[in-house]
Amino acid sequence: MGSWSSYSLSDFLLFSPEVYERLFVLHNQDLWPVQLVTLALAAVVLTLVLGRAPGGTRAAFVILGAAWIVVAAVFFLGRYQTINWLGADIAFLAAFEGIVLLMLGLAGRTELMGQQGNRLKFAAGIAVLAAGLLLYPLLAPAFGFTIVGAQVFGLTPDPTAVATLGAVALQRSRLRFLAALMPACWCVFTALILWTLGRADFFVAPALMVVALVVMVLPRTTATR
């Protein structure tokens, strides 16, 4: 048993930092220009959530669910599986998350809180949502990586997980905790991988996850005197 103490997390990784970065470059090159479509859908999701109309929020959750299913099929069962033997297992969990979000959307269990209640809660949730939907691609050049390898909502897991957490954090239904489980777990998992690879951006996903989880437990309204 003592021999296990000599191992570190890096000993269990099957890929190098260069291989991991190249994974996203090739993934994006294979799918271009689909990224333009998913970014447009991301803008639609943000607009629908800000509008908070019942039909709009239902559509937003359907788009989020479809995004997870695409990530499961195209990313985890695609190039990711070639560098990580857990790819198929993670794909199953991602697809399940997609089904949960689709069911919430189709069943109309997507009522969101508004800014007339706890404004800080609303603003923080929207900020996390916007970060996952639209700002995540900018992280690659910000941390010294090529924009060609940027992660994009609906095609890669990190921004999809962050955006989902932002949306479900504003949800009124108690099912939001179930919907948050998979994306939260992924944020922790990806942080461990990036930290082990020595990437400076390892903290981004878990930091946004923490903000979203705090938003989930904050009261919906602020106390008034």
C-alpha positions in Angstrom: 0.0 0.0 0.0 2.9 2.3 0.7 4.0 2.3 -2.9 0.8 4.2 -3.9 2.1 7.2 -2.1 4.9 7.5 -4.7 2.3 8.2 -7.4 1.0 11.6 -8.4 -2.0 12.5 -10.6 0.3 13.1 -13.5 1.3 9.4 -13.5 -2.3 8.5 -14.5 -2.6 10.9 -17.4 -2.2 9.4 -20.8 -1.5 12.6 -22.6 0.9 15.6 -22.5 0.0 19.3 -22.5 0.9 19.5 -26.2 -1.4 16.6 -27.0 -4.3 18.0 -25.0 -3.9 21.4 -26.7 -3.7 19.8 -30.1 -6.9 17.9 -29.4 -8.9 21.1 -29.4 -7.1 22.5 -32.4 -8.0 19.4 -34.5 -11.5 19.2 -33.1 -12.2 22.8 -34.2 -10.6 22.3 -37.6 -12.8 19.2 -38.1 -16.0 21.1 -37.3 -15.4 24.5 -38.7 -17.6 26.6 -39.4 -20.1 24.9 -37.0 -18.6 27.1 -34.3 -20.4 30.1 -35.8 -23.7 28.3 -35.5 -23.2 27.3 -31.8 -22.0 30.8 -31.0 -25.2 32.2 -32.5 -27.2 29.7 -30.5 -25.3 30.8 -27.4 -26.4 34.4 -28.1 -30.0 33.1 -28.4 -29.8 31.2 -25.1 -28.6 34.3 -23.3 -31.3 36.5 -24.9 -34.0 34.0 -23.9 -32.8 33.7 -20.3 -32.7 37.5 -20.0 -36.2 37.7 -21.4 -37.5 35.1 -18.9 -40.6 34.4 -21.0 -41.9 30.9 -20.2 -41.6 29.7 -23.8 -38.2 31.3 -24.1 -36.7 29.7 -21.0 -38.1 26.3 -22.2 -36.3 26.8 -25.5 -33.1 27.8 -23.8 -33.0 24.6 -21.7 -33.8 22.5 -24.8 -30.8 24.1 -26.6 -28.6 23.5 -23.5 -29.7 19.8 -23.5 -29.0 19.4 -27.2 -25.6 21.0 -26.6 -24.7 18.3 -24.1 -25.8 15.5 -26.4 -23.6 17.0 -29.2 -20.7 17.3 -26.8 -21.2 13.6 -25.8 -21.4 12.4 -29.4 -18.9 14.6 -31.2 -16.3 15.4 -28.5 -16.2 12.6 -25.9 -16.9 9.8 -28.4 -14.7 11.6 -30.9 -11.1 12.7 -30.5 -11.3 12.8 -26.7 -11.7 9.0 -26.6 -8.5 8.6 -28.5 -6.5 10.1 -25.6 -8.6 9.1 -22.6 -10.1 5.6 -22.2 -12.8 7.2 -20.0 -14.2 9.0 -23.0 -17.1 6.6 -23.6 -18.1 6.7 -19.9 -18.0 10.5 -19.7 -20.0 10.6 -22.9 -22.8 8.5 -21.3 -22.9 11.0 -18.3 -22.9 14.0 -20.7 -25.8 12.5 -22.7 -27.7 11.9 -19.5 -27.2 15.5 -18.6 -28.6 16.5 -22.0 -31.6 14.3 -21.5 -32.3 15.9 -18.1 -32.1 19.4 -19.5 -34.3 18.4 -22.5 -36.9 16.9 -20.2 -36.9 20.1 -18.0 -37.4 22.2 -21.1 -40.1 20.1 -22.6 -41.9 19.7 -19.3 -41.8 23.5 -18.7 -39.8 23.1 -15.4 -37.7 26.1 -16.3 -39.1 29.0 -14.4 -36.3 31.4 -13.6 -35.9 34.0 -10.9 -35.9 37.7 -11.9 -33.7 40.6 -11.1 -36.6 42.2 -9.2 -35.7 39.8 -6.3 -32.1 39.3 -5.3 -30.3 41.4 -7.9 -26.9 40.1 -6.9 -28.0 36.6 -7.3 -29.5 37.3 -10.8 -26.4 39.3 -11.9 -24.0 36.6 -10.8 -26.0 33.8 -12.5 -26.2 35.8 -15.8 -22.4 36.5 -15.6 -21.6 32.8 -15.2 -24.0 32.0 -18.1 -22.5 34.6 -20.3 -19.0 33.5 -19.5 -19.8 29.9 -20.7 -21.8 31.0 -23.7 -19.8 33.7 -25.2 -16.6 34.6 -23.3 -14.9 31.2 -23.1 -13.3 31.2 -26.5 -11.3 34.3 -25.5 -9.6 32.3 -22.7 -7.3 30.5 -25.2 -5.5 33.7 -26.4 -5.7 35.3 -23.0 -3.6 32.4 -21.5 -1.2 32.1 -24.4 -2.9 29.4 -26.5 -4.0 29.6 -30.1 -7.5 30.8 -30.8 -7.9 27.8 -33.1 -7.9 25.6 -30.0 -10.4 27.6 -28.1 -13.3 25.9 -26.4 -16.7 26.8 -27.8 -20.1 26.3 -26.2 -22.0 23.3 -27.6 -18.9 21.6 -29.1 -16.6 21.3 -26.1 -17.4 20.5 -22.4 -15.9 23.3 -20.3 -18.0 26.2 -21.7 -21.1 24.0 -22.0 -20.8 23.0 -18.3 -20.2 26.6 -17.1 -23.2 27.9 -19.2 -25.4 25.1 -17.8 -24.5 26.0 -14.3 -25.3 29.6 -14.9 -28.7 28.8 -16.2 -29.7 26.2 -13.6 -28.5 28.5 -10.8 -31.3 30.9 -11.7 -33.9 28.1 -11.9 -36.6 27.9 -9.3 -37.2 24.2 -9.5 -35.5 21.9 -7.0 -34.5 19.8 -9.9 -31.8 22.4 -10.5 -29.6 20.4 -8.1 -29.8 17.3 -10.3 -29.2 19.4 -13.4 -26.1 21.0 -11.8 -24.5 17.7 -10.8 -22.8 16.6 -14.0 -21.5 20.1 -15.1 -20.2 20.7 -11.5 -18.4 17.3 -11.5 -16.9 18.1 -14.9 -15.6 21.5 -13.7 -13.7 19.7 -10.9 -12.5 17.0 -13.3 -11.2 19.4 -15.9 -9.6 21.6 -13.2 -7.6 18.6 -12.0 -6.5 17.7 -15.5 -5.4 21.3 -16.4 -3.7 21.7 -13.0 -1.8 18.4 -13.6 -0.8 19.6 -17.1 0.6 22.8 -15.6 -2.0 25.0 -17.3 -2.5 28.5 -15.9 -6.2 28.4 -16.7 -7.0 25.5 -14.5 -8.9 27.7 -12.0 -11.4 29.2 -14.4 -14.1 26.4 -14.6 -14.1 25.6 -10.9 -14.2 29.3 -9.9 -17.2 29.9 -12.1 -18.7 26.6 -10.7 -18.3 28.0 -7.1 -20.0 31.2 -8.1 -22.9 29.3 -9.7 -23.3 27.0 -6.7 -23.4 30.0 -4.3 -26.0 31.6 -6.5 -28.1 28.4 -6.2 -28.3 28.6 -2.4 -28.7 32.4 -2.1 -32.2 33.5 -1.2 -34.3 34.6 -4.1 -35.2 37.9 -2.6 -33.3 40.3 -0.4 -34.6 41.3 3.0 -36.3 44.7 3.1 -36.9 46.8 6.1 
